[in-house]
Amino acid sequence: MSTTHTTPTTPRTRDSRATREAVIAAATKLMRLHGYHGTSLDDVLRESGVGKGNFYYYFKSKEELGYAILDQLVADFLARTLEPCFADPEGNPIAQVHCLLDRVLEAQRGRHCVGGCPFGNLACELSDVHEGFRGRLAGVFSTWRERLTRAVGDAQARGLVTADCAPAAVAHFLVASLEGAILMTKLTKDISVMEQCVAEMKRYLASYEVTA
């Protein structure tokens, strides 16, 4: 009588996922502190505890690992910071923008002003020297600006902000201001810098709000 042997694919799949995630987590931590160029493959292998052979099973190169990290950072940003603030289609759009500003502030507070914005860090380091990363990062910031543009445009359509408000220009200003505030907070290691900048951005928005 013959015996049929089955391959235990589920544990192997689970282990594979865990190994890949360990590499991404280790590399993300290192690159947040030391940058893309300042993080070597040996650093990642040492931090993750993954062998070089296993690494190349999941990633063909450091560049491919960098893209995977960026994809994960984008997914986390959308899921944890951006979209929750705009989840209610009936909510007040200006209050939702305030929610985003507050979430970014709290993220910097939670990190004790260390690390800055991973998108901003990568943009500063790689935009002039790596077209692949520049294009991907431009897409991240475009998504951020477009979401804010829709919110401010919705507020305008509801009569909550004045007719002379330009939603796209407001969105550009807010994203640029947030990135600058994060950079200065990272530099000074003083969360009050971020607090003051967020308060000023809210005052800026208030200048367009229609008062009853």
N, C-alpha and C positions, 0 to 999 in steps of 0.2 A: 504494500500500500504506500503510495507516495504521500509526502508531506509538503504542504505549501507553506513557504516562509514569507512573511511580510516584513517590509522594512519599516522601522519605527520612525516615520517621517516627522511626526509632531514634535517629539523632544528635540530632534535635530533642528527643526525649524525654529523652535523656541530658543535654543542655544545660539543659533546663528543670529537671530534678532538681538539677543542680549549682548553678544560680542560686538556687533556693529554699533549698537547704541552706546556701549562702553567706550569705544574708540571716539565716537562723535562727542560724547560728554567730556572726555578727557581733553580732546583737542579744543573744544569750545572754551573750557576753563583756561587753558594755557594761552589761547589766542586772545582772549579778552584782556589778559594781563600783559602779554608780550608781543601781541600783533601776529599777523600771518607770517611775515618773514622772520620774525624773532622766535618762532616756534619750529623746531626741527622734528622730523619724523621720529628720531630717537627719543625726543622728549615725549612725544605722544605715546610711543610704545611703552616707555617706562611708566608714565602716568596711568595708562590704561591696563597694563599688565598683559597686553596682547603681543604675541610674537609677530615678527616681520612677515612670515609666510601667511599667517592668518590675516594680517592687514591687507596684503595684496590680493587676497581672495575677495575682499569686499570693496576695495578701492584700488583703481589702477595707478593712482598718483596722489600726491599731496593736493594738487589742484582739484581733483575729483572729491577728495575729502572736504576741501574748503567749500565746494558747491553744496555738498550734503549738509554741512554745518549751516550755511546760509539758508537753505531750504527749511531746516528745522527752526532756526531763529525766526524766520518769517511766519511759519505756522504757529509758533508759540505767541508771537506778537499779535497776530490776528485773533487767535483764540482767547488769549488772556487779557489783552489790553485794548485792542481797537474795537472788535465787534461787540463785546458785552455792553459797551457804552451806547451802542446804537441799535440794540436788539429790539427795542419797542418802537414800531413804526408810528405809533400815536404819541410818543414822548416829545417833550419840548426839545427841539434840536440844539438850542443854545445851551440848555442844561446838559445835553449829551456831550457837547464839545467840552464843557467844564469838567465833566466826568473823565474825559480822556486826559485833560491837563492834570487833573488830580491823580490819575493812575500813573502817569509818567513821573510825577513828583514822588509818589509813594514808592515807586520802583527804585528811584535813586536813594531815597531814605533807607529803604530796606538793604541796599548794597553798601550803605555807609559811604556814599560818594566815590566808590571804587569801581573802575571798569568803564564808566561812561556808557555811551550808546554803541552797541556792537555794529550797527549799520553805519553810524557816523565814523567810527574808528576804521572800519574797512574801507569806507569811501575815501577818507583822508590818505590812507596808506596805499591803496591800489588803483584808484581811478585814473591816475596818469600813467600807470605802467602795466595794467592788465585789463584789456578790453572786455574779456569775459566777465570779470567781476564788476567792472564799471556798468555794463549793460544790465546785469542782474540787480545791482544796487539801485540803479536809476528806476527800475521797475518797482522796487520796494517803496521808494519815496513817492513815486507816482500813485501807487495804491493808497498810501496814506493821505496824500493831498486830495485825491479824487473823493475819498470818503468824507473829508472835511468840507470839500466844495459842495457835495450833495447836501450835507447837513445845513450849511449856511444858506444854500439855495432854497432848501425846504423852508427854513425860517423866513426867508424873504417872501416866498410864495404865501405863507400864512400871515404875512403882515407883521412879523415879530421884529424884523430889522428894516431899516430905511431902504428906499429905492436906489439910493446912490451907493449902496454897499456892493462891491464886486466880489462875489463868492470865491472865485478862483484866486484872486489876489489875496484875499483874507487867508485862504488855506495855505498859500505859499508862505505868507508872512508867519503864520503860526508854526508851521513845520520848521522853517528856518530859525525862528526864535527858540523853539524847544531844543533844537540841536545845539544852538549856541549856548543856551542855558545849561544844558547837560555838560558841555565841554568846560564851561567856566566852573561848574560845580565839581567836576573831576579835578580841575586844576587847583582850586582853592581848598578842596576837601571840607566845604562849608555848605551844609544843606540850606542855610538861610538864603544863599544866592539863588538857588532853585525856587525857593518859596517866593522871593521877591519877584523873580521873573514871571512865574505863573500868575501872581497877583496882577502884574502889569498887563499880561496878555488878557486877563479877564476884564480889566478896565478898558483895554482896547476894544474888545468885543462889545462892552456896554455902551461905547460911544456910538455904535450903530443900532442899538436896540430902540424900539419904539416904546416910548413911555405912555402910560394911560392918561 
